[in-house]
Amino acid sequence: MREIVLGTAGHVDHGKTSLIRALTGIETDRLKEEKKRGITIELGFAHLDLPCGHRLGIVDVPGHEKFVKNMVAGATGMDLVAFIIAADEGIMPQTVEHFEICRLLGVKQGMIILTKKDMVDEDWLEMVEEEIREFCEDSFLEEAPIIPVSSITGEGIDIVLNTLDEFVRQHQFKEVFGPFRLPVDRIFAMKGFGAVVTGTSISGRVSVGEDLRIYPTDQVAKVRGIQVHSAAVETVEAGHRTAINLQGVDTATVERGMVIATPGSLQENYMLDCRFLYLGSNEKALKHRSRVRIHLGTAEILGRISLLDRDELEPGQEVGVQILLEKPIAVWSGDHFVVRSYSPVATIGGGEIIGNVSPRKRKRLTESDRTYNQEVFQILMEGSLEDRTLMFLKESGAHGLTFDDLAIRLGLFGKHLKKALNDPISTKKMVVVDSASQRYVDVEIAEKTKLEILESLKKYHASHPLQVGLVREELRLSLGKSIDQKVFTYCLNELLRKNEVVQEESMLHLAGHEVALKADEEELQQELLAWYVTSGLSTPTVRDTMEKFSEYSEKMVKQVLDVLLREGKLVKISETLYYDKGLIDKLVAQVTEVMKKEGEIDAPGFKNLTGLTRKFSIPILEYLDRIKLTIRVGDKRILRKKA
């Protein structure tokens, strides 16, 4: 079993730190101000070795209302909570707020510790226990044991220890797979070692010598050392309170709220699709685009709540929203968050990221926008894993998503994700467009893309009847920039395989498409051929040809010339010079014969042979090099060996 993280929660001065000290002998208040004021300000850490042999990592959180953001940071990665309520005061404001925060962050298990037992009598204790039971009805603490203790006399501490031991023995704590991830709650410099970050590792594992990226920045650093509970280790897994020494990192570039994770395992973004619960204890409705404080992991970021299908959200309602952040953050699907009002600061709600950690900004201007948003969020909030996968692929369009993209959006990795994708792939609801990069596309998008390819070629043939077709890249660009190269290649290859599209050399065209000249084009073709034959080796330039046949449109002349080139009746020597194929063939034979006898030829020799000026002779000689008949050596040319 992995190490389990126990967190405290409760009102200020209700004895959280004293309880940990009594359980472990460790003083978690380390700051001078904490000792002076007698309250916890920053997160404190301890550990407890249970009789069963397992070790608990313990996070002590501050209870004062001014430090709730620190409490939320500490609750990240908490497996179970020791919910602390002082017997002499009972339920207080931060008792309620901490309870709501634990609930919003998805804490599922815990126990209730009734501290300061020595300060009240049995009747009072019984009354407080009854109040607590009523408060916890229909919540994750409804069946939790209530254990009265005194950290002063030590009464009940052994019961807490045994209850924790039994709790760990009986419960199966979820192993968190996937890449390594650690939200940073502290950053400091250690003399001789450099930057050290601490936090609770919430997934995966990492070893000394491996690289980690500091999200949402681009910094990548090597792990120089790892400590768990002040002991050096080579590897750390999910569930441990961890300190990582990062090589070559300036502490000024890292701050609480950043995430240290396996490179490529996260996507940073300003927008998050979320399930959001607006607490029933709020006194007024929440307006669209209200500015709020988002607590996610160990980060606190200002942002706005975009209500996608309404203008106001009533207390107690739970809906799908898009959170628009003022700074980027890197998260996974399934991460929980807490929302606090901007001013005055108070916890007003929270929820869960429900899939798309890199969505487009969702519109809500028209009725169709709002209807679409409702449909999308119904799938995100209530749909199966397959439903959400297909929805993400549909929204990605002809760009598709890679295996890693889907992993981040679904919060599922490795063999677990492969297993989840087996059914939609085998039932052909999604297709693998590239096995090397593991890129997928929704089958309906793939079929639509195929139709767009056919339609694009159809339009091209209609407007360019004398052209064979398009080269691949021209065809892809005709579909728009949003289509991924791999998706395009897959769809095109499918059409080629089914003979719906044909490739001739580099050109792609629809099956059945043939270049057919009209009567006037046929007449122009014959005139052009005669023109080039009678011109001999002193061939006209393309401009001369355009002027000669000016009674025809320039577009038609160009298209018919292209047909003659494609059919091999004319030969393109340069951009401006075309020749009759028969004339060039005779010239090539003549030059070859001379070079076999003489062994070489230069520009003056070629001029003497043909009578051509440099305007024609140099382009022809370069053409002979290009068709690999000759090779230039200094000022001369010799036959290539193969020729």
N, C-alpha and C positions, 0 to 999 in steps of 0.2 A: 504493500500500500504506500502511496506517496505521502509526503508530509502534509498535514492538515493545518490550515490557518484558522485560528480562533481570534475573533475580534471582539472588542468591547463596544458597548453603546449605552448611552444614558445621560441624564442631566448632570450639569456641573456639580462637583462636590458630593456626588453620591457614592464615591468610594471605588471607582474603577481601578485607579492606580494602586490603591492600598490592597485591593483584592489580588492583583497580579503579584505584588510584593509578597503577600502572605502565601500565595501558591508556589511561587518560583524562587523567592529570595532575591529577585532582580528589581532594581529601582529603574523604572522606565522614564521618569522625569530627569532629564540630563541638563537642561538649561538653567542658568542662574535665576532667570526671571521666574521660571516654573517653581523652583525651590523657594524663592522669596514670596511669591503670591500664593503658593500652595495649590495651584491649579495646573492642569496639563494644557499646554499651548500647541506644541508640535507633536507629531506622532512618536510614540515610544514602542520599543520592541523587546520581546523576551521570548523564552522558550521553556517548554515543560516536557520532561520525559515521563511518560505514563507507565504504570505497572505492566501494561500489556506489551511494552517494548517500543511503542510508537512515540514519536516526538511531535508535539504541537508547536507550531510557530504562533506567537501571540502578538497582536497589534493593539496597542492601547491608544484610543482616540480621545481628543479633547471634548469636553462636554459643554463648554461655554458657547453661547450663541454667536459670539464674534468669531469663533474658530470652526464653524460648521463645515467650511470648505475643506479644512484639514481632516475633519471627521470623514467626509465623503471620500477623500483621497485614500484614507486608511481602510475604508470598507471595501475597496477594490480587491478582489481576489479572496475575500473572506468566505470560508466554507461553512462556518457556524458562528453564531453570535452568543456572547455572554451578555445578556441584556440586564443592566444594572439599575435597580431602583432602591433608593434609601428607604428603610422602614419608617423613619421618623417624618419623612416628607411625602412619600408616595409618588404618584404620577405628577410630573411637572412639565413645563413647556418643552424643554429639550428632550424629555422622555418621549413625548408625542412626536417631535420632529425627527429624532433618531429612529424611532420605530418606523415612521413613514419612509425614511431614507433606506433603511434595511429592506423594507418591502419592495420599494421601487428598484433597488439594485439586485433583486432576485435572490436574496438570502432565503434559504428554505428551511434551515434547521437551527436550533439553538436551545438555550436554557435561560431561565429567569433567576437572577441572583438577588435576593432581598438582603441588602447590606445593613449594617448598623443595628443588628438585632439587639445588641446590648443596651440600646438607648430607648427601647420601648417594652411595654409589657405584652403578655400573650394575647389579651383581648384586642389590643391595637394591631398587633401583628396579624391576627386573624382577619380583621377588618380590611387591612391593606391587601392581603392575599385575595380577598374576595373582590376588591376593586380591580386588582390586576387581572383576575380571571375574566371579569366582565369586559375590561379594556381589550383583551387579546382574543375575544370571540371572533370566529371566522377568519383567523389570520394564521400565518405560518407558526406562531407561538401558542396557538390554542391548546395544544397537547403538551407543551413544553413543561418540564418539571420546574417548580418554584422551590428554591433552596435558600432558607434564611441562614445568614452567616454573620459573624463578627470578625473583622480583620484585626481587631484589637486583642480579643481573647483567643482567637483561633477557632472558635466554635463554628462548626459547619464546613470548615475548609476541607477536611478529609472527605466529607460527603460530596463536595464539588469535584475533588480529585477522582473519587470512585465513579461518580456519575459521568465525568468526561471519559474515563477509561472504558466504562461499559458502553457509552455512546459510540466510541470509536470501534470497539469490538463488534458491535451489532450493525453498524451502517456501512454501506458500500459507497465510498466517495469516488465520484467520476474521475477517471483518468483523462487528463486533457491532452489530446494529441495535437499534432500540427507543428508548425514552425515555432521557434522560441519567441516569447514576447514578455516584456517586463515594463510596465508603466513606471516611470521615474518619480519617486517621492522625495528623494534627497540627492544632492550633488555637492561634492566637496573635493578639495585637493589634499592629497596625502604626500607629505614630504618624501621625496625619493621614489615615489610611485606615479604621481600624476593624478588624473581625474578618476574619481570613484563615484559610481551611481548606485543607489539602493532602491529596492522595491520588492514587490511580491511577484515572482515569476508565475505567470498565469497560463502558460502553455509551452509545450515542447521541451527541448533541452539544448544546452550549449556547453562547449568545452573550451578550456584554455587553448589559445592559438587560433580559434575560429574568428571570422569576421561578423560584426553586427552593424546594422545601420541605425542611425539616430533619427527617427521619424518625428516630425515631418520634414526635417532637413535632408540634405543629400550626403551628410557626413557618414563615412564608413570607417569603423575603427576595429582594431584587433583586440581580442580579449587577452589581457596580460595576466590577470589573476582573478579568482573567484573565492568568495568567502560566504559560508552559511553559518550563522550564529557564531561569528568571529573565528571560525575554523576554516583553514584553506582546503579547497576541494578542487579536483580536476574538472568535474562535470556537475552541473546543477539541472534539476528537472522542475517541472511545474509544481507549484504548491509551496515552494521554499521562500522564506525571507532571504534575500540575496543581495550581496554587494559585489559589484563587478568593476575591476580596474581596467579602464580603457586606455589603450596606448595611443599617444599623439593627439589627445583631445584637450582643448582648452575649456576649462569649466565655465567660462563666460558664454560659451556657445550652447550649453545644455541647461535646461531648466525643468522644474517640476511640471509634469503634464506631458512631456515628450515620452516616446516609447522606444525602447531599445529592442530591436527585433531582427530576425533573420532577413538579410537583404532580399528584396523582391516579394516579401510575404504580406506587405500592406500597400494600400493606396491612400495617399493623402487627398482630402477634398474639403471644399467649403460647404457642401450640401449633403444631408443625410436623410434618407427615408426612414421614418420611425413610427412605432406604436407609442402613443402618448396618452397617459392618464392625468387628467386635471383633477386634483384632489377635491373630494366632496367638502372638505373643511374650508375651502376658499369662499369668500363672501360675495364675489362678483364674477361675472363672465370674463373670459380671456378673449381679447380682441385679436383679429388677424394681424400678423406681423408685430405682435408685442415684443419689445426688447427684453431679453431675459439673460440669466446666467446659466450656462450649460456645464454641468459637472460630469465629465466622462473619463473614466479611469482616474488618473490623478490630476487631470487638467480642469481648469475653470476657464471657459471661453464665452465671451459675449456673443449673442446671436439673436435671431428672430424666429418665432414660431409661425410658419406659413400654414394657415388653415385652408385646405384645398377644396373643400366643398361647402363651406359656410363662412360667415363673417364673425361669429362669436362662438365660443365654446363654454357651455354651462358647467358649473362645478359637478364633479362626479362622472363626467362623460369621458369615454376612452375612444380615440379616433386615430386614423392615420394622418400624419403631418409630415411636412418637409421642414427640417431645421436648416436655416441659412446662417452659417457661422461667419464671424468677422476675421477669424484666423483658421488656417487649415488644420485638420487633425487626421490621424491615421487609425482606423478602427476595423473591426470585423463585424459581420452580421452576428446578432445574438448578444452583443455588448449592451449592458444596461447603463442608463444615465439618470441623473437627477436634474430637475429644473428649479431654479430659485428666481424669484422676482428681481428685477433690476434695482428698484428702490421703492419702498423700504425692502431690505433683503429678507426673504422668507422662502421656505420650501413650498412650492405650489404644485409640483407634479414630477413626472419622470416616466421612464418607459424603457423601450428596447429598440435597438436598430434592427430593422426587419428585412435586411437583404441587400439593398442597393447602396453600397458605400461610395459609388461614383455615378450618381444619377444626373440626368439633365434637370434643369430648373423646370419645375412643373407649373404649367399655366393654369389659371382659374378664371380667365376672362369670359369665356362663353359657357353655355350650358353643356355643350359637348365636352369641353375641357373638364368640367366638374364631374360629368358622368364617367369619363375615362379615368379620372383620378379615383373615383369610388371603386371602379372595377379592378384597377391595379392594386389598390390597398386591400381590397377584399382577398385577393390572391396572396398578397404578402402576409396578411394577418391570419388568414384561415386556410390557405391552400396547402397542399402537400409539398414535399420536397421537389417532386417532379413538376408540379404546377409552377412553383417559384423559379425553377431552373428554366423552363420553357418561356416564362414571362420575361426573365432577364435576357434570353436570347432574342425574343421578339423585339424588345426595346433596343437591343444593340444593332438590329437591322442587318444590312449586308456587310457590316464590319465583323460580326461574330464575336465570340469570346473564347479565350484560351482556357485550358484547364486551371491555370493559376488564377485567372480572372474569376472563374466560377467558385473556386475555393474561398476567395476572400469574400465574395458576395454571399455565399451560403454558410460560411464559417465551418466548412468541412474540408478535410485534407486527406491526401494520400489514398490509401486503399479504401478508406471510408467513402471518399468522393467517387472513386472509380466504381465501387459497388452501386452507388446511387445513380450513376449515369448509365449503367448497363441496360436497364429497362427502356428508357426513352430512346437509346441508340438502337437496341434490337427491334423495337417497334417502329423505327424510322420516323419518330417525331422530331428528332434532331439528327444531323449528319456530321460526320468527321470530315472536314474539308482539307485538313492537312494533319497527318499522323505525326510528323516530326515535331511540329510546334504545338500539337494537340489543340487545334482551333476547331471550334464547333459553330454551327449555325442552325437556326430553326429550319425545319424542312419546308415550311410554307415560304419563308424568306428565300430559300434556295430556289424553289420553283418559280417564285416571282422574279428572281434575278435571271433565271434562264429565259423567261418570257421577255424580260427587258433587253437581253442580248439579242434575241431574235427580232424584236421590234426595232432595235437600233440598226441592225443590218438591213432590215426591210426598208427603213427610211433612207438609209444611205444608198441602197440600190436604186430607189425611186429618184433621188436627186442626182445620182452619179451613175447613170445607166451604162456608161462606157468604161467604168472602173470595175476591176475584179472584186475588190472589197477593201477591207481595212486590215492593217497590221494589229497585232494583239494589244499593244499599249494604246493605240488610237481608239480601239473598240472599248477598252476598259475606261478610258477617260470620258468617252461619250456617255457612260452610265452615271457619271458624277464622282466626286472625290470621296464620298462616304464608303464606297465599296472597298473591302480589303483585297489585296492582291491574291491571297490564298483562296478566298471565297470565289473571286472571279475565275481563277484558274480551275477550281473544282467544277464550277457550273459550266464553263466552256468545254472542259474535257468530257463532261457528261453529254453535251450536245454533239461533240465530235464523235463520241463513241456510238451515239444513236444515229449518226449520219444526218442530223438536222442542220449541222453546220459543216462546211468542207474547208479544208486548208490546202491551198495551192502555193507551194513554196512558203513565203512569209505572209501571204494574203489569206484572210478568212472571208468566206461568203456563205450565203444560204444555199442549201442543197437545191439544185435546179436552176440557180442563177447563171445565165450566160450573157456575155456581151453581144448584143445584136445591133448592128448599125442600121439606121434609117436610110432612106433613099439618098437624101442630100449628104449624109455622113459617108455613105458608100462612095458617092461621086467625089467627095473631098478626099477620101482615102486614095483613090486612083490618081487624082491630080497631084497629091503630095508625093506619092511614089515616083511618078514620072518626073516631078520637079527635082527630087534628089538624085535620080538616075542620070538625068541629062546634065546636072550640075557637075558630075564627076567628083574628082578628089578635092576640087576647090569648092567644097560644099558651102551652102549658105548658112548663116547663123540662124538661131531660132528667131531673133528679131527680124531678120530679112524675110523669113518664111511668114511671119505674122503680117508683115507689110504686103507681101505678095498676095496673100489670101485674105485681104482685109474685107472682102465682100461677105465673108463668113464671120461669125462672132469669134472673138479671141478664145472664149471658153471652149467652143466646138473644136477649133484648130488644135488647142492644147490636148483635149480629150482624144481626138483622133490620132495625134502624134503618140500619145501614151499607148493607144491600142497597137499601133505599128511597132513600137518598141517592145511591148509585151509579147506580141506575136513573132518577134524576131525578124521582121522585115526591114526595120531600121536598127542601127547600132548607135548607142550613146557614147561618143568619144569623150565629151566634156559637157559641162552644164550648158554650153552655148552651141556645140557642134554635134549634129547627127549625120550619119552616113547610110547610104544604101548598103544593105547587108552583102549583096553580091560583090560590090566594089571593094568593100573592106576585106572580104574573104580572098579576093584576087591579090590585094595588096599584101596581106599577111603571107600568102604563099610565095609571092615574089621576094619579100624581105627574107623569109626563111631560106629560100634557095641561095640568095646572095650571101647570107651569113654562114651558111654551110660551106660555101666556097672560100669566103674571105676570113671567116672566123670571128668577125666583129663588124660593127657599123657605128658611125658617129653622125652627128647632126648634118655636117656638110655632105657626107656620103649619102645620107638619106635624101637630102635635097637634090643631089645629082641624080639619084635613082628615080625620084618621083616628080621632080620639077616644082615641088611645093615650097612656099615661103614658110618662115618660122611660125606664122599665125596658125598654119595647119600641121607642119611637121612635128613641132614640139608636143602638142596634145596627142598626136597619133603615136609618137614614141612612148609617151607616158602611158597610153592605153595598152601598148604592147607589153610594157612592164606589168601593168595591172592585171592583164589576163595570163600573166606568168609565162609568156613566150620568151621574153628577154629579161635580162637583169643588167642594171647599170653599174659599170665599174669605171669610176672617174668620169671622163667625158665620152666614153664609149659604151656600147652595149654588146653583150654576147648572148648567145642562146643559152637558156637554162638547160641543164643536163636532160631533164625529162622531155623537153621539147625536141 
